[in-house]
């Protein structure tokens, strides 16, 4: 539930910036503003908001499921899984041990306790970007 709160806060911040650079067109000059005037807000359609939100929420929900499906679980690394293969390969490369803080350790931590707040924000941001790109391609 906390991940959903972070996602909503991230999306809220993303759409309330009032940045005029989002409406910049190639070849046109950037708008100039008088001192003391307020900057215009960006008109983002409901369709864009829906695509971005769907991308962010889907990524936040799917990331822990994907980590678990790879074999990084709360009980440890599943035998015969992609996680076991990755751990074995990295252990051979490192002379018999996996590196603390490496990719296997990080994914195992995510599989055991879930994503941290910063990881959730990064996943939500990536999902939002993918959602926006998908909207641009499909619509």
SULFEN-V930705 format. One line per field, one symbol per residue. phi: phi as a letter, one per 20 degrees, with the letter a starting at -180 (. if undefined). A space follows every 10 residues. Layout:
# SULFEN-V930705
phi = ???
This chain:
# SULFEN-V930705
phi = .fffffffff ffffedemfe ffdfdgneef fdcffneeff eeedffffff ffffffffff ffgfffffff oedfeoeffm efffffffff fffemoceff nfffffffff fednefffff ffffffffff ffffffffe
